[in-house]
Amino acid sequence: MEMDKELEQKLEDAVWAAHSLFERGKTSGSSANMSFYHEGKIYVSASGTCFGTLTKEDFSVLLPDGTHISGRKPSKEWPLHLSLYEKSENVKAVIHTHSPYSILWSFVPDLNETDCIPDHTPYLKMKLGTVGLIPYEKPGTPELFAAFRGRAAASDGYLLKAHGPVVPGKSVMDAFYCLEELEEKLNDELWTEDSVTGNTSGSYYCNAYKAEESIAHNWGLLEEALDEFGQNNINVIEKGAEWADVTIRCYLLGLAI
C-alpha cells in the first residue's frame, strides 16, 4: 500500500531534522529521540537509533495510550513524548536531545523551575514560550516520567537537569526551529552568566584574593587562554587577577562546549 503524501512529508522532515542536528553536534550517538503525530497515531524514533543515520523506516508506531502497534521497539523515553501529546492537542511533534548548551545551563544555580531561561531577548518566548526545569532523575525511568508529567502543565518547553531539552511543536519543523532557538539562546547566556564565567560583572568570585588563589594554580591555562583569544600581548598584571580568572573560565567553557 502506498504511503500517503502527508505521512511521507512528515517522515522526510523528521529525517532531515535529525541529520541536521547530528551533523552540527547538537546530539551524538543514540542519545536523542523524536516523534510526531499523524492520524491518531504517534510515530517515535526506534530504540538505539542514531540521528546521524536515521531513516524513514526507523520509526515505531504507537497509539495515544502507548500501545505499540507496528515497527521496531520505540525509544525508552517515549512516555515523555506521550505526556506532551496528552497535554495539548496543539502538540504535533516532540524532539529530545542531549544538547551541550542545555545540559550546561541546567547546572546554573537558583533557576526558576517554571521559567529557567532569562528573557534578555524576546525570540525564545515568542517562538517557544517558557522553559521549565525538571529535576534530575535517571534517564528512561518511571521516576523521570513521573517528574516530567507532574511539571508539564507549568511550562511550554522543558530542560531535564543534566540530561537535555524536550521541545514540542506544531510540526516536526516547528519543534526543530524551537530547539534551535533554545540552543542559540543558551549559547549566548552561558558566556555572560556570572555563575559560569563571571563575564558580565567582570568577576566570578567578586573577590580579588580568591581570584588570585585560583590563577596561582592555573598559569598554564591562562597562557592557553590568552593564546586562544589572541591576547598574548596583554599585561595581565595591569588587568588584574579577576580579569585573568574570567578569561580562563571563558576559555574552559569553550572547551567544554
FENRA-V972752 format. One record per residue. N is the residue number from 1. RES is the residue in three letters. PSI is psi in degrees with one decimal (* if undefined). OMEGA is omega in radians with two decimals (NA if undefined). D_CENTER is the distance of its C-alpha to the mean C-alpha in Angstrom with 1 decimal. Layout:
n->N res->RES psi->PSI omega->OMEGA d_center->D_CENTER
n->N res->RES psi->PSI omega->OMEGA d_center->D_CENTER
//
This chain:
n->1 res->MET psi->132.3 omega->-3.10 d_center->38.0
n->2 res->GLU psi->135.5 omega->3.13 d_center->36.2
n->3 res->MET psi->138.3 omega->3.13 d_center->32.6
n->4 res->ASP psi->152.7 omega->-2.99 d_center->32.4
n->5 res->LYS psi->-35.1 omega->-3.12 d_center->31.1
n->6 res->GLU psi->-43.9 omega->3.10 d_center->28.4
n->7 res->LEU psi->-40.9 omega->3.11 d_center->26.9
n->8 res->GLU psi->-43.7 omega->-3.13 d_center->27.3
n->9 res->GLN psi->-40.6 omega->3.12 d_center->25.4
n->10 res->LYS psi->-41.8 omega->3.11 d_center->22.4
n->11 res->LEU psi->-41.3 omega->3.11 d_center->22.3
n->12 res->GLU psi->-42.6 omega->3.11 d_center->22.7
n->13 res->ASP psi->-42.2 omega->-3.12 d_center->19.8
n->14 res->ALA psi->-44.5 omega->3.14 d_center->17.5
n->15 res->VAL psi->-42.9 omega->3.12 d_center->18.8
n->16 res->TRP psi->-47.5 omega->-3.12 d_center->18.4
n->17 res->ALA psi->-43.1 omega->3.13 d_center->14.7
n->18 res->ALA psi->-47.7 omega->-3.14 d_center->14.0
n->19 res->HIS psi->-41.6 omega->3.14 d_center->16.2
n->20 res->SER psi->-45.4 omega->3.14 d_center->14.8
n->21 res->LEU psi->-43.0 omega->-3.12 d_center->11.2
n->22 res->PHE psi->-46.3 omega->-3.07 d_center->12.9
n->23 res->GLU psi->-23.8 omega->-3.13 d_center->15.5
n->24 res->ARG psi->15.5 omega->3.02 d_center->13.3
n->25 res->GLY psi->17.7 omega->3.12 d_center->11.5
n->26 res->LYS psi->-13.2 omega->3.04 d_center->8.0
n->27 res->THR psi->168.0 omega->-3.10 d_center->9.0
n->28 res->SER psi->162.3 omega->3.10 d_center->12.4
n->29 res->GLY psi->-138.7 omega->-3.13 d_center->15.2
n->30 res->SER psi->31.0 omega->-3.00 d_center->15.2
n->31 res->SER psi->-23.6 omega->-3.01 d_center->11.9
n->32 res->ALA psi->161.5 omega->3.05 d_center->10.4
n->33 res->ASN psi->156.5 omega->-3.14 d_center->12.3
n->34 res->MET psi->164.8 omega->3.11 d_center->13.3
n->35 res->SER psi->163.5 omega->2.99 d_center->16.3
n->36 res->PHE psi->158.9 omega->-3.08 d_center->18.6
n->37 res->TYR psi->136.7 omega->3.11 d_center->21.8
n->38 res->HIS psi->117.1 omega->3.04 d_center->25.2
n->39 res->GLU psi->53.6 omega->3.05 d_center->28.6
n->40 res->GLY psi->5.8 omega->3.13 d_center->28.1
n->41 res->LYS psi->155.0 omega->3.12 d_center->26.0
n->42 res->ILE psi->122.8 omega->3.13 d_center->22.4
n->43 res->TYR psi->118.1 omega->-3.06 d_center->21.4
n->44 res->VAL psi->136.5 omega->3.09 d_center->18.8
n->45 res->SER psi->139.5 omega->-3.02 d_center->17.9
n->46 res->ALA psi->156.9 omega->3.12 d_center->20.2
n->47 res->SER psi->135.5 omega->3.07 d_center->19.7
n->48 res->GLY psi->4.3 omega->3.13 d_center->19.3
n->49 res->THR psi->152.6 omega->3.13 d_center->18.5
n->50 res->CYS psi->133.0 omega->3.13 d_center->16.7
n->51 res->PHE psi->-27.9 omega->-3.11 d_center->14.8
n->52 res->GLY psi->-23.4 omega->-3.10 d_center->17.1
n->53 res->THR psi->12.3 omega->-3.08 d_center->20.2
n->54 res->LEU psi->137.9 omega->3.08 d_center->19.4
n->55 res->THR psi->172.1 omega->3.14 d_center->22.6
n->56 res->LYS psi->-18.0 omega->3.13 d_center->23.9
n->57 res->GLU psi->-6.1 omega->-3.04 d_center->25.6
n->58 res->ASP psi->35.2 omega->-3.13 d_center->22.5
n->59 res->PHE psi->135.1 omega->2.99 d_center->22.0
n->60 res->SER psi->154.1 omega->3.13 d_center->23.4
n->61 res->VAL psi->125.7 omega->-3.12 d_center->25.1
n->62 res->LEU psi->153.1 omega->2.92 d_center->25.0
n->63 res->LEU psi->162.4 omega->-3.12 d_center->27.0
n->64 res->PRO psi->-19.4 omega->3.09 d_center->25.4
n->65 res->ASP psi->3.4 omega->3.11 d_center->26.7
n->66 res->GLY psi->-1.4 omega->3.12 d_center->24.8
n->67 res->THR psi->127.9 omega->-3.14 d_center->28.0
n->68 res->HIS psi->118.0 omega->-3.05 d_center->27.4
n->69 res->ILE psi->-19.8 omega->3.09 d_center->29.9
n->70 res->SER psi->166.0 omega->3.14 d_center->29.3
n->71 res->GLY psi->-175.9 omega->-3.12 d_center->27.5
n->72 res->ARG psi->172.5 omega->3.09 d_center->25.9
n->73 res->LYS psi->131.3 omega->-3.11 d_center->24.4
n->74 res->PRO psi->161.7 omega->3.02 d_center->21.1
n->75 res->SER psi->142.3 omega->-3.12 d_center->17.8
n->76 res->LYS psi->-14.1 omega->-3.12 d_center->18.3
n->77 res->GLU psi->19.9 omega->3.11 d_center->15.4
n->78 res->TRP psi->-29.7 omega->3.11 d_center->17.3
n->79 res->PRO psi->-28.7 omega->3.06 d_center->18.2
n->80 res->LEU psi->-43.7 omega->-3.11 d_center->14.8
n->81 res->HIS psi->-46.0 omega->-3.12 d_center->15.4
n->82 res->LEU psi->-34.0 omega->3.11 d_center->19.0
n->83 res->SER psi->-35.9 omega->-3.10 d_center->18.3
n->84 res->LEU psi->-33.1 omega->3.05 d_center->16.9
n->85 res->TYR psi->-34.4 omega->3.09 d_center->19.7
n->86 res->GLU psi->-31.4 omega->-3.09 d_center->22.1
n->87 res->LYS psi->-42.8 omega->-3.04 d_center->20.7
n->88 res->SER psi->136.6 omega->3.09 d_center->21.6
n->89 res->GLU psi->-11.8 omega->3.09 d_center->23.5
n->90 res->ASN psi->-16.1 omega->3.11 d_center->21.6
n->91 res->VAL psi->120.6 omega->-3.13 d_center->18.6
n->92 res->LYS psi->-2.5 omega->3.11 d_center->19.3
n->93 res->ALA psi->154.1 omega->3.13 d_center->16.1
n->94 res->VAL psi->136.2 omega->3.04 d_center->12.8
n->95 res->ILE psi->132.2 omega->3.08 d_center->9.9
n->96 res->HIS psi->124.5 omega->3.11 d_center->7.7
n->97 res->THR psi->174.9 omega->3.02 d_center->6.0
n->98 res->HIS psi->52.3 omega->-3.03 d_center->5.7
n->99 res->SER psi->135.6 omega->-3.02 d_center->4.0
n->100 res->PRO psi->-41.5 omega->-3.10 d_center->6.4
n->101 res->TYR psi->-41.5 omega->-3.13 d_center->6.1
n->102 res->SER psi->-42.2 omega->-3.13 d_center->3.6
n->103 res->ILE psi->-44.9 omega->3.12 d_center->6.0
n->104 res->LEU psi->-42.4 omega->-3.11 d_center->8.8
n->105 res->TRP psi->-31.9 omega->-3.08 d_center->8.7
n->106 res->SER psi->-15.0 omega->3.12 d_center->9.1
n->107 res->PHE psi->-5.5 omega->3.10 d_center->12.3
n->108 res->VAL psi->132.1 omega->-3.08 d_center->13.8
n->109 res->PRO psi->155.3 omega->2.98 d_center->17.0
n->110 res->ASP psi->39.4 omega->3.09 d_center->18.3
n->111 res->LEU psi->148.1 omega->3.03 d_center->15.5
n->112 res->ASN psi->120.4 omega->-2.99 d_center->16.6
n->113 res->GLU psi->-19.3 omega->3.10 d_center->15.5
n->114 res->THR psi->-9.3 omega->-3.11 d_center->15.9
n->115 res->ASP psi->76.8 omega->-2.88 d_center->14.6
n->116 res->CYS psi->4.2 omega->-3.12 d_center->12.5
n->117 res->ILE psi->121.3 omega->-3.11 d_center->11.9
n->118 res->PRO psi->145.6 omega->3.13 d_center->15.3
n->119 res->ASP psi->60.2 omega->3.08 d_center->16.7
n->120 res->HIS psi->-28.8 omega->3.00 d_center->18.4
n->121 res->THR psi->153.6 omega->-2.96 d_center->18.1
n->122 res->PRO psi->-10.7 omega->-2.86 d_center->18.5
n->123 res->TYR psi->-39.9 omega->3.14 d_center->16.4
n->124 res->LEU psi->-44.1 omega->3.11 d_center->13.1
n->125 res->LYS psi->-39.4 omega->-3.13 d_center->15.6
n->126 res->MET psi->-39.6 omega->-3.04 d_center->17.8
n->127 res->LYS psi->-43.8 omega->-3.04 d_center->15.4
n->128 res->LEU psi->-48.0 omega->-3.06 d_center->13.2
n->129 res->GLY psi->-149.5 omega->3.13 d_center->14.9
n->130 res->THR psi->153.3 omega->3.11 d_center->13.9
n->131 res->VAL psi->116.7 omega->-3.12 d_center->10.7
n->132 res->GLY psi->149.5 omega->3.10 d_center->12.0
n->133 res->LEU psi->122.5 omega->3.14 d_center->11.3
n->134 res->ILE psi->125.1 omega->-3.12 d_center->12.4
n->135 res->PRO psi->151.6 omega->-3.08 d_center->14.5
n->136 res->TYR psi->131.2 omega->2.91 d_center->14.2
n->137 res->GLU psi->153.3 omega->-3.10 d_center->16.1
n->138 res->LYS psi->132.4 omega->-3.11 d_center->16.5
n->139 res->PRO psi->140.0 omega->3.06 d_center->14.5
n->140 res->GLY psi->12.6 omega->-3.06 d_center->16.7
n->141 res->THR psi->157.6 omega->3.06 d_center->19.2
n->142 res->PRO psi->-32.1 omega->3.13 d_center->21.2
n->143 res->GLU psi->-41.4 omega->3.10 d_center->20.2
n->144 res->LEU psi->-46.0 omega->-3.10 d_center->16.4
n->145 res->PHE psi->-37.7 omega->3.12 d_center->17.5
n->146 res->ALA psi->-42.6 omega->3.12 d_center->20.0
n->147 res->ALA psi->-40.2 omega->-3.13 d_center->17.8
n->148 res->PHE psi->-48.1 omega->-3.13 d_center->15.4
n->149 res->ARG psi->-37.2 omega->-3.11 d_center->18.4
n->150 res->GLY psi->-20.0 omega->-3.09 d_center->20.0
n->151 res->ARG psi->-2.0 omega->-3.04 d_center->17.4
n->152 res->ALA psi->-35.9 omega->-3.07 d_center->16.4
n->153 res->ALA psi->-19.5 omega->-2.99 d_center->19.2
n->154 res->ALA psi->-13.0 omega->-3.05 d_center->18.4
n->155 res->SER psi->174.8 omega->-3.11 d_center->15.3
n->156 res->ASP psi->-34.6 omega->3.04 d_center->14.1
n->157 res->GLY psi->174.3 omega->-2.97 d_center->10.3
n->158 res->TYR psi->148.3 omega->3.08 d_center->8.8
n->159 res->LEU psi->110.9 omega->3.09 d_center->6.7
n->160 res->LEU psi->120.7 omega->-3.07 d_center->8.4
n->161 res->LYS psi->131.6 omega->3.13 d_center->9.8
n->162 res->ALA psi->27.5 omega->-3.03 d_center->9.8
n->163 res->HIS psi->-57.0 omega->3.10 d_center->8.0
n->164 res->GLY psi->175.1 omega->-3.06 d_center->4.4
n->165 res->PRO psi->150.7 omega->2.97 d_center->3.8
n->166 res->VAL psi->115.0 omega->-2.98 d_center->7.3
n->167 res->VAL psi->119.2 omega->3.07 d_center->8.7
n->168 res->PRO psi->165.2 omega->3.08 d_center->12.5
n->169 res->GLY psi->171.0 omega->3.11 d_center->14.8
n->170 res->LYS psi->-10.8 omega->3.08 d_center->18.6
n->171 res->SER psi->172.2 omega->3.08 d_center->18.3
n->172 res->VAL psi->-45.4 omega->-3.10 d_center->16.2
n->173 res->MET psi->-34.1 omega->3.09 d_center->16.3
n->174 res->ASP psi->-44.1 omega->3.09 d_center->15.5
n->175 res->ALA psi->-40.2 omega->3.11 d_center->12.3
n->176 res->PHE psi->-47.3 omega->-3.14 d_center->11.5
n->177 res->TYR psi->-38.6 omega->3.11 d_center->12.6
n->178 res->CYS psi->-41.3 omega->3.11 d_center->10.7
n->179 res->LEU psi->-41.3 omega->3.09 d_center->7.3
n->180 res->GLU psi->-45.3 omega->3.13 d_center->9.0
n->181 res->GLU psi->-40.8 omega->3.12 d_center->10.2
n->182 res->LEU psi->-47.8 omega->-3.10 d_center->7.2
n->183 res->GLU psi->-41.1 omega->3.12 d_center->6.0
n->184 res->GLU psi->-38.6 omega->3.10 d_center->9.8
n->185 res->LYS psi->-44.8 omega->-3.11 d_center->10.4
n->186 res->LEU psi->-30.1 omega->3.03 d_center->8.5
n->187 res->ASN psi->-45.9 omega->3.11 d_center->10.3
n->188 res->ASP psi->-44.1 omega->-3.06 d_center->13.4
n->189 res->GLU psi->-38.7 omega->-3.09 d_center->13.0
n->190 res->LEU psi->-39.3 omega->-3.08 d_center->12.6
n->191 res->TRP psi->-22.8 omega->-3.08 d_center->15.9
n->192 res->THR psi->-1.8 omega->-3.13 d_center->17.8
n->193 res->GLU psi->119.1 omega->-3.07 d_center->16.8
n->194 res->ASP psi->-32.7 omega->-3.14 d_center->20.1
n->195 res->SER psi->-7.7 omega->3.07 d_center->18.8
n->196 res->VAL psi->-52.8 omega->-3.05 d_center->16.9
n->197 res->THR psi->-23.3 omega->-3.00 d_center->19.4
n->198 res->GLY psi->13.6 omega->-2.96 d_center->22.2
n->199 res->ASN psi->-29.4 omega->-3.10 d_center->22.0
n->200 res->THR psi->-50.4 omega->-3.11 d_center->22.8
n->201 res->SER psi->-17.3 omega->-3.09 d_center->25.8
n->202 res->GLY psi->6.6 omega->3.13 d_center->26.8
n->203 res->SER psi->129.2 omega->3.07 d_center->26.8
n->204 res->TYR psi->-42.5 omega->-3.07 d_center->24.4
n->205 res->TYR psi->-21.4 omega->-2.95 d_center->27.3
n->206 res->CYS psi->37.2 omega->-3.10 d_center->29.5
n->207 res->ASN psi->110.3 omega->-3.06 d_center->32.2
n->208 res->ALA psi->-36.6 omega->-3.11 d_center->33.9
n->209 res->TYR psi->-44.3 omega->3.13 d_center->35.5
n->210 res->LYS psi->-35.9 omega->3.09 d_center->32.2
n->211 res->ALA psi->-40.5 omega->3.09 d_center->30.8
n->212 res->GLU psi->-42.2 omega->3.10 d_center->34.0
n->213 res->GLU psi->-40.2 omega->-3.11 d_center->33.6
n->214 res->SER psi->-48.1 omega->-3.07 d_center->30.1
n->215 res->ILE psi->-18.9 omega->3.12 d_center->31.1
n->216 res->ALA psi->-30.0 omega->-3.13 d_center->34.4
n->217 res->HIS psi->6.6 omega->-3.04 d_center->32.7
n->218 res->ASN psi->35.5 omega->3.14 d_center->30.3
n->219 res->TRP psi->-34.4 omega->3.12 d_center->32.6
n->220 res->GLY psi->-42.1 omega->3.10 d_center->31.5
n->221 res->LEU psi->-37.1 omega->3.12 d_center->27.9
n->222 res->LEU psi->-41.8 omega->3.11 d_center->29.3
n->223 res->GLU psi->-43.5 omega->3.11 d_center->31.3
n->224 res->GLU psi->-43.2 omega->-3.11 d_center->28.4
n->225 res->ALA psi->-44.6 omega->3.13 d_center->26.4
n->226 res->LEU psi->-38.8 omega->3.12 d_center->29.4
n->227 res->ASP psi->-43.1 omega->-3.14 d_center->29.9
n->228 res->GLU psi->-39.6 omega->-3.09 d_center->26.3
n->229 res->PHE psi->5.2 omega->3.11 d_center->26.5
n->230 res->GLY psi->36.9 omega->-3.07 d_center->30.1
n->231 res->GLN psi->33.2 omega->-3.09 d_center->31.6
n->232 res->ASN psi->-25.1 omega->-3.10 d_center->34.2
n->233 res->ASN psi->2.4 omega->-3.14 d_center->37.0
n->234 res->ILE psi->138.3 omega->3.03 d_center->35.6
n->235 res->ASN psi->99.9 omega->-3.05 d_center->37.8
n->236 res->VAL psi->-35.5 omega->-3.14 d_center->35.5
n->237 res->ILE psi->-43.2 omega->3.12 d_center->38.3
n->238 res->GLU psi->-39.0 omega->-3.13 d_center->38.7
n->239 res->LYS psi->-36.0 omega->3.09 d_center->34.9
n->240 res->GLY psi->161.6 omega->-3.07 d_center->34.9
n->241 res->ALA psi->-38.6 omega->-3.11 d_center->33.0
n->242 res->GLU psi->-40.1 omega->3.07 d_center->30.2
n->243 res->TRP psi->-44.4 omega->-3.13 d_center->29.5
n->244 res->ALA psi->-41.3 omega->3.13 d_center->29.6
n->245 res->ASP psi->-42.9 omega->3.10 d_center->27.2
n->246 res->VAL psi->-40.4 omega->3.12 d_center->24.6
n->247 res->THR psi->-43.8 omega->3.10 d_center->25.1
n->248 res->ILE psi->-43.2 omega->-3.09 d_center->24.4
n->249 res->ARG psi->-38.1 omega->3.07 d_center->21.2
n->250 res->CYS psi->-39.4 omega->3.11 d_center->19.9
n->251 res->TYR psi->-44.9 omega->-3.13 d_center->21.1
n->252 res->LEU psi->-35.1 omega->3.08 d_center->19.4
n->253 res->LEU psi->-43.2 omega->3.10 d_center->16.0
n->254 res->GLY psi->-39.9 omega->3.09 d_center->16.5
n->255 res->LEU psi->-40.8 omega->-3.11 d_center->17.5
n->256 res->ALA psi->-39.3 omega->3.14 d_center->14.6
n->257 res->ILE psi->* omega->NA d_center->12.1
//
